[in-house]
């Protein structure tokens, strides 16, 4: 069913604003993709492991964190099984993100035929690069199917967001031409980090699969104007009715705050869901300064109860969705390698709206008075630690 004319006009306006990204080689648009929302880790990992079991040519996986727990062992088993079938299997993992993962985990994968490559392994010759991290979370299978979102490989990401041990996160499955771009980006990172050979070199270009328009946003620190941040700002600038945001870490900087304030002034309803308890408490403390002017202007801010929120989602006018690894913070804008996907599809937008409404029902709205109430010690710590916000 085609969207109504009014929705189509909004879509034209939004993509007109996003056309500013066309000149960037790190924002590439693809037509005719099929995109399926995987609303929980409990949905994401079974679908991922099933697709890996059906791989015939190549699996390229890239994760910030890979743990050696039950979920990590299931992931490793799927990789080894694929390699045993003759599938070319390659894994990029962040050296700092996997600092606690035993080296034997990756050695066993290597012994089974899985090529493993640490990203930005600490070395005295490049200590000035130590702060740059590969924060991406994605798997590309046979160059035609991709899984991505905010989920790392670990037990806390694998449930249904129903406790502080099982976090709330979101992912998706993508089939179609955009998967080929993710494959290309994986090869690029593999080559830049000195990996031998070219993963998936013999893969044929993926064929059209569906009706979703997709833009792949390749965020990296080697840019004067951060692409991830500009994408968020352009999306908010294109909103005509509503903007819904879910983010675990909110240190957006003044430019994003101004974009949100302008949206409210235009009459756009802006709602944000943040965690009630964060795995990085200092970020929660420092976010208070950015939330104060937004809440005073009418932005509705909610705190997700009963779990740790780790999903990163923005929904504009119930039609346009961005989802991926990037947070609304300085680190994702300036210090990390990130991957986000923009999806323009009416059915996918409605599915994301249903997810947001479900999360809203599990959240508590924050009042400006309650949220800004802080002890003198908390205010002092906030003042003391604010200069560190670019590195958190």
LINJO-V410384 format. One record per helix or strand of 3 or more residues. SS is the DSSP state (hx for helix, st for strand). FROM is the first residue (numbers start at 1). TO is the last residue. If there is no record, write none. Layout:
SS/FROM/TO
SS/FROM/TO
//
This chain:
hx/5/21
st/27/38
hx/41/53
st/58/63
hx/70/84
st/88/94
hx/103/111
st/115/119
hx/124/129
st/137/141
st/145/149
hx/155/157
st/171/175
hx/177/192
st/212/219
hx/227/238
st/242/246
hx/253/265
st/269/275
hx/281/286
hx/288/297
st/300/304
st/313/316
st/320/324
hx/330/335
st/336/344
hx/346/361
st/363/365
hx/368/372
hx/376/391
//
